[in-house]
Amino acid sequence: MTTRLADIAAHAGVSEATVSRVLNGKPGVSPSTRQAVLTALDVLGYERPARLRQQRAGLIGLIIPELTNPIFPAFAEVIESALARHGYMAVLCSQAPGGVAEDDYIEMLLERGVAGIIFVNGLHANARSDRARYVRLIEQALPVVLVNGYRPDIDAPFISNDDVASLEAIVGHLAAMGHRRIGLAIGQDVYVPTRRKTEGFRRAMAAHTGLPADEVESLVVNTMYTVEGGQAAAAKLLDAGCTAICGGNDIMALGAIRAARARGLRVPEDVSVTGMDDSLLTAYLDPPLTTIRQAVREMSMAAVSTVLDEIRGARSPRTELLFRPELVVRRSTAPVPAAPPPARRLSTVQEG
């Protein structure tokens, strides 16, 4: 028993007395330390005491952004089902403005003794966010998998959509129909997916349109990943004479369609609009939306497989697994109109 306690203590980075307190269910141990000891038990192949088995119960945390964007419930559905087939239950934590913060969710999950956590578009996707929260989990040997928003400074497995390829495919499709003044309505530049989509847009515009780099930059408008953000960005791009607008996601594309119709423009006869994600109902919009389909099922299954491997002690590669998206052409795009909508003077938006 002394040897076992010493092994567990060394792996968890705590004292043998602390290990004993955790195994005997004694108070006075923080949730993070308790989780480090339990994870060490699992990794070293020791069986948990009976009193701790029910708490373990195959719980895996799943932290996702707000549920108002249909792409995130789609991820949650596949991940939950896949975990259930392996005897695990997902503890779903969804974030909303003004709601529970990611750090608070992490503490709650640690208190419940989860065996691992899957983050979908979490704070890791913000290039300016502090990586310390993830480093702490990794140092505790808690298996974590991060979906979308690759950060080379976080030593964990990543599963991502190929955002660069996504915009290259969309712009290539529009350019093949004669569009040259193609605008990008996208969210905040602090996010890794935003930066990658913008890079894909730049590359494709250089390859297909011949527009100068500074002019291409003027056709990128950063706002918010919302309907209202898409509408505001599209208004500027229409002022700039764009005949096609790429939405940073499907929600922003809806805003772009709203902006076009507010000016009496028809989609796609007067202006083409595309989205990204191929979320629920995009095929049933008016018009059905041309978009990029994220490999939600494949990415979700890879995330589940990776976290389960980590729980079993098999170290997954600390790199990014990129999934190539699929262009889905519907009826929101058409050849460039013979007489493009007249360019208006760029409007000034007062923020604050």
C-alpha positions as CSV (number, residue, x, y, z in Angstrom):
1,M,0.0,0.0,0.0
2,T,2.9,2.4,0.8
3,T,4.4,1.7,-2.6
4,R,1.1,2.4,-4.3
5,L,0.6,5.7,-2.3
6,A,4.1,6.8,-3.2
7,D,3.5,6.1,-7.0
8,I,0.2,8.0,-7.0
9,A,1.7,10.9,-5.0
10,A,4.6,11.2,-7.3
11,H,2.4,11.1,-10.4
12,A,0.0,13.7,-9.0
13,G,2.7,15.9,-7.5
14,V,1.2,15.8,-4.0
15,S,2.1,14.2,-0.7
16,E,1.2,10.6,0.3
17,A,-0.9,12.1,3.1
18,T,-3.0,14.0,0.5
19,V,-3.4,10.9,-1.5
20,S,-4.7,9.1,1.6
21,R,-7.2,11.9,2.3
22,V,-8.6,11.7,-1.2
23,L,-8.9,7.8,-1.2
24,N,-10.6,7.9,2.2
25,G,-13.0,10.7,1.3
26,K,-11.6,13.1,3.9
27,P,-12.3,16.9,3.7
28,G,-9.6,19.6,3.3
29,V,-8.5,18.8,-0.3
30,S,-9.2,21.2,-3.2
31,P,-11.2,20.0,-6.2
32,S,-8.2,20.4,-8.5
33,T,-5.9,18.4,-6.2
34,R,-8.5,15.7,-5.7
35,Q,-8.9,15.4,-9.5
36,A,-5.1,15.2,-9.9
37,V,-5.0,12.2,-7.5
38,L,-8.0,10.5,-9.2
39,T,-6.5,10.9,-12.6
40,A,-3.2,9.5,-11.3
41,L,-5.1,6.4,-10.1
42,D,-6.6,5.9,-13.6
43,V,-3.4,6.5,-15.5
44,L,-1.4,4.1,-13.3
45,G,-4.0,1.5,-13.6
46,Y,-5.1,1.3,-10.0
47,E,-8.8,0.6,-9.3
48,R,-10.7,3.4,-7.6
49,P,-12.1,2.7,-4.1
50,A,-15.8,1.7,-4.2
51,R,-16.9,5.0,-2.7
52,L,-15.3,6.9,-5.6
53,R,-16.5,4.7,-8.5
54,Q,-20.0,6.1,-8.6
55,Q,-18.7,9.7,-8.6
56,R,-16.4,8.8,-11.5
57,A,-19.3,7.2,-13.4
58,G,-17.7,8.0,-16.7
59,L,-18.4,11.7,-16.6
60,I,-16.7,13.8,-19.3
61,G,-17.2,17.6,-19.4
62,L,-18.3,19.2,-22.7
63,I,-17.9,23.0,-22.7
64,I,-19.4,24.8,-25.8
65,P,-20.4,28.4,-26.6
66,E,-24.0,29.6,-26.7
67,L,-26.6,27.3,-28.1
68,T,-28.1,30.0,-30.3
69,N,-25.7,29.1,-33.1
70,P,-27.0,25.8,-34.5
71,I,-23.5,24.5,-35.2
72,F,-22.7,24.1,-31.5
73,P,-25.8,22.0,-30.6
74,A,-24.8,19.8,-33.6
75,F,-21.4,19.2,-32.1
76,A,-23.0,18.5,-28.7
77,E,-25.4,16.0,-30.1
78,V,-22.8,13.9,-31.8
79,I,-20.3,14.0,-28.9
80,E,-22.9,13.1,-26.3
81,S,-24.1,10.2,-28.4
82,A,-20.6,8.9,-29.0
83,L,-19.6,9.1,-25.4
84,A,-22.8,7.3,-24.3
85,R,-21.9,4.4,-26.7
86,H,-18.7,4.0,-24.7
87,G,-20.4,4.2,-21.3
88,Y,-19.6,7.8,-20.6
89,M,-22.0,10.6,-19.9
90,A,-21.4,14.2,-21.1
91,V,-21.8,17.0,-18.6
92,L,-22.9,19.8,-21.0
93,C,-21.8,23.3,-20.1
94,S,-23.0,26.0,-22.5
95,Q,-21.9,29.6,-22.3
96,A,-24.0,32.6,-22.9
97,P,-23.3,36.4,-22.5
98,G,-23.6,37.2,-18.8
99,G,-23.8,33.5,-17.9
100,V,-21.4,31.1,-16.2
101,A,-17.8,31.7,-17.3
102,E,-15.6,28.9,-18.7
103,D,-13.3,29.0,-15.6
104,D,-16.3,28.5,-13.3
105,Y,-17.5,25.6,-15.4
106,I,-14.0,24.0,-15.2
107,E,-14.1,24.2,-11.4
108,M,-17.6,22.7,-11.3
109,L,-16.5,19.8,-13.5
110,L,-13.5,19.2,-11.4
111,E,-15.7,19.0,-8.3
112,R,-17.7,16.3,-10.0
113,G,-14.7,14.3,-10.7
114,V,-14.9,14.2,-14.5
115,A,-12.5,11.9,-16.3
116,G,-11.8,14.5,-19.0
117,I,-13.0,17.7,-20.7
118,I,-13.8,18.5,-24.4
119,F,-13.7,22.2,-25.2
120,V,-15.5,23.3,-28.4
121,N,-14.6,26.8,-29.6
122,G,-13.7,27.7,-26.0
123,L,-11.5,30.5,-24.7
124,H,-8.5,28.7,-26.3
125,A,-9.8,30.0,-29.6
126,N,-9.2,33.6,-28.5
127,A,-5.5,34.2,-29.4
128,R,-5.3,36.7,-26.5
129,S,-6.7,34.6,-23.8
130,D,-4.6,33.2,-20.9
131,R,-3.5,29.6,-21.5
132,A,-2.9,29.1,-17.8
133,R,-6.4,27.5,-17.3
134,Y,-5.5,24.7,-19.8
135,V,-1.9,24.4,-18.5
136,R,-3.2,23.8,-15.0
137,L,-5.5,20.9,-16.2
138,I,-2.7,19.4,-18.2
139,E,-0.3,19.5,-15.2
140,Q,-3.0,17.7,-13.3
141,A,-2.9,15.0,-16.0
142,L,-6.6,15.6,-16.8
143,P,-7.3,14.6,-20.4
144,V,-8.4,17.6,-22.4
145,V,-9.2,17.9,-26.1
146,L,-9.7,21.3,-27.8
147,V,-11.9,21.7,-30.9
148,N,-11.3,24.6,-33.3
149,G,-8.9,27.5,-32.4
150,Y,-5.4,25.9,-32.5
151,R,-2.9,27.3,-30.1
152,P,0.7,25.9,-30.4
153,D,1.4,27.2,-26.8
154,I,-1.1,24.7,-25.4
155,D,0.3,21.1,-25.1
156,A,-2.9,19.2,-25.9
157,P,-4.6,17.4,-28.9
158,F,-6.5,19.8,-31.2
159,I,-9.3,18.9,-33.7
160,S,-10.0,21.7,-36.2
161,N,-11.9,22.6,-39.3
162,D,-9.5,23.7,-42.1
163,D,-10.7,27.4,-42.1
164,V,-8.1,28.5,-44.7
165,A,-9.3,25.8,-47.2
166,S,-12.9,26.8,-46.4
167,L,-12.5,30.4,-47.6
168,E,-10.4,29.3,-50.5
169,A,-13.2,27.0,-51.7
170,I,-15.9,29.7,-51.3
171,V,-14.0,32.5,-53.0
172,G,-13.0,30.0,-55.8
173,H,-16.7,29.2,-56.3
174,L,-17.7,32.9,-56.5
175,A,-14.7,33.8,-58.8
176,A,-15.7,31.0,-61.2
177,M,-19.0,32.8,-61.6
178,G,-17.4,36.0,-62.5
179,H,-17.3,37.8,-59.2
180,R,-14.3,40.0,-58.5
181,R,-15.5,42.4,-55.8
182,I,-16.1,39.8,-53.1
183,G,-16.4,40.9,-49.5
184,L,-15.8,39.1,-46.3
185,A,-18.2,39.8,-43.3
186,I,-16.5,38.1,-40.3
187,G,-16.2,38.3,-36.6
188,Q,-13.6,39.7,-34.2
189,D,-10.0,39.3,-35.2
190,V,-8.9,38.1,-31.8
191,Y,-10.2,34.6,-32.7
192,V,-7.9,32.0,-34.3
193,P,-10.7,30.8,-36.7
194,T,-11.3,34.4,-37.8
195,R,-7.6,34.9,-38.6
196,R,-7.5,31.7,-40.5
197,K,-10.6,32.4,-42.5
198,T,-9.2,35.8,-43.3
199,E,-5.9,34.3,-44.5
200,G,-7.8,31.9,-46.7
201,F,-9.8,34.8,-48.1
202,R,-6.6,36.8,-48.9
203,R,-5.0,33.9,-50.6
204,A,-8.0,33.1,-52.7
205,M,-8.6,36.7,-53.7
206,A,-4.9,37.0,-54.8
207,A,-5.2,33.8,-56.8
208,H,-8.6,34.5,-58.5
209,T,-9.3,38.2,-58.7
210,G,-6.0,40.1,-59.3
211,L,-7.1,42.8,-57.0
212,P,-4.3,44.7,-55.2
213,A,-3.6,43.5,-51.6
214,D,-4.7,46.9,-50.1
215,E,-8.0,46.7,-52.0
216,V,-8.6,43.2,-50.8
217,E,-8.0,44.4,-47.2
218,S,-10.7,47.0,-47.6
219,L,-13.2,44.2,-48.5
220,V,-12.7,42.6,-45.1
221,V,-15.1,43.9,-42.4
222,N,-14.8,42.6,-38.8
223,T,-17.9,42.8,-36.6
224,M,-19.6,40.1,-34.4
225,Y,-20.6,36.5,-35.2
226,T,-24.3,37.4,-35.1
227,V,-27.1,38.3,-37.4
228,E,-26.7,41.9,-36.5
229,G,-23.0,41.8,-37.1
230,G,-23.5,40.2,-40.5
231,Q,-26.0,42.9,-41.4
232,A,-23.7,45.8,-40.4
233,A,-20.7,44.3,-42.2
234,A,-22.7,43.6,-45.3
235,A,-24.0,47.2,-45.4
236,K,-20.4,48.4,-45.6
237,L,-19.5,45.8,-48.3
238,L,-22.5,46.7,-50.4
239,D,-21.5,50.4,-50.1
240,A,-18.1,49.3,-51.5
241,G,-19.8,47.8,-54.5
242,C,-19.4,44.1,-53.7
243,T,-21.4,41.7,-55.8
244,A,-20.8,38.8,-53.5
245,I,-20.5,38.5,-49.7
246,C,-18.9,35.7,-47.7
247,G,-20.3,35.3,-44.2
248,G,-18.0,34.2,-41.5
249,N,-20.7,31.7,-40.4
250,D,-24.2,30.9,-41.4
251,I,-25.7,33.4,-38.9
252,M,-23.7,36.3,-40.4
253,A,-24.9,35.2,-43.8
254,L,-28.5,35.7,-42.7
255,G,-27.6,39.2,-41.6
256,A,-26.0,39.8,-45.1
257,I,-29.2,38.7,-46.8
258,R,-31.2,41.0,-44.5
259,A,-28.9,43.9,-45.4
260,A,-29.3,43.2,-49.2
261,R,-33.1,43.0,-49.0
262,A,-33.2,46.2,-46.9
263,R,-31.8,48.0,-50.0
264,G,-34.2,46.3,-52.4
265,L,-31.5,43.9,-53.7
266,R,-32.3,40.3,-54.6
267,V,-30.3,37.3,-53.5
268,P,-28.7,35.9,-55.7
269,E,-29.8,37.9,-58.7
270,D,-28.2,41.2,-57.5
271,V,-25.8,40.0,-54.9
272,S,-24.6,36.5,-54.0
273,V,-24.2,35.5,-50.3
274,T,-22.4,32.5,-48.8
275,G,-22.2,31.1,-45.2
276,M,-19.9,28.8,-43.3
277,D,-20.8,25.7,-41.2
278,D,-23.9,24.3,-43.0
279,S,-25.8,24.5,-39.8
280,L,-29.4,23.3,-39.3
281,L,-32.0,24.7,-41.7
282,T,-29.6,26.4,-44.1
283,A,-31.0,24.2,-46.8
284,Y,-34.5,25.5,-46.1
285,L,-33.8,29.3,-46.1
286,D,-35.1,31.6,-48.8
287,P,-33.0,31.2,-50.9
288,P,-31.2,28.0,-49.7
289,L,-27.7,29.0,-48.6
290,T,-24.5,28.1,-50.4
291,T,-22.1,27.3,-47.5
292,I,-19.2,25.4,-46.3
293,R,-20.0,22.2,-44.4
294,Q,-17.9,21.5,-41.3
295,A,-17.2,17.8,-40.8
296,V,-19.1,18.0,-37.5
297,R,-19.7,14.2,-37.2
298,E,-16.1,13.3,-38.1
299,M,-14.6,16.0,-35.9
300,S,-16.8,15.1,-33.0
301,M,-16.0,11.4,-33.3
302,A,-12.2,12.2,-33.4
303,A,-12.6,14.4,-30.3
304,V,-14.3,11.6,-28.4
305,S,-11.8,8.9,-29.6
306,T,-8.9,11.2,-28.5
307,V,-10.2,12.0,-25.0
308,L,-11.0,8.3,-24.4
309,D,-7.5,7.3,-25.5
310,E,-6.1,9.9,-23.1
311,I,-8.3,8.5,-20.3
312,R,-7.0,5.0,-20.9
313,G,-3.4,6.3,-20.7
314,A,-2.6,6.3,-24.4
315,R,-0.9,9.7,-25.2
316,S,-2.3,11.3,-28.3
317,P,-0.1,13.4,-30.6
318,R,0.2,17.0,-29.4
319,T,-0.7,18.5,-32.7
320,E,-3.7,19.6,-34.8
321,L,-5.8,17.2,-36.7
322,L,-7.3,19.2,-39.6
323,F,-10.5,18.2,-41.3
324,R,-11.1,19.4,-44.8
325,P,-14.6,21.0,-45.3
326,E,-17.0,20.5,-48.1
327,L,-18.5,23.2,-50.4
328,V,-22.3,22.9,-50.6
329,V,-23.7,24.9,-53.5
330,R,-27.3,25.9,-53.2
331,R,-29.3,28.9,-54.6
332,S,-27.9,31.9,-52.8
333,T,-25.1,32.3,-55.3
334,A,-25.3,33.1,-59.0
335,P,-23.1,34.6,-61.8
336,V,-22.1,38.2,-61.4
337,P,-24.9,40.5,-62.6
338,A,-24.4,42.3,-65.9
339,A,-24.9,45.7,-64.1
340,P,-23.6,45.4,-60.5
341,P,-25.3,47.4,-57.8
342,P,-23.9,51.0,-57.7
343,A,-21.2,51.5,-55.1
344,R,-22.2,53.9,-52.4
345,R,-20.0,56.0,-50.2
346,L,-18.8,54.1,-47.2
347,S,-20.9,54.8,-44.2
348,T,-19.5,55.7,-40.8
349,V,-20.6,53.5,-37.9
350,Q,-20.4,55.2,-34.4
351,E,-19.5,52.5,-31.9
352,G,-19.7,52.7,-28.1
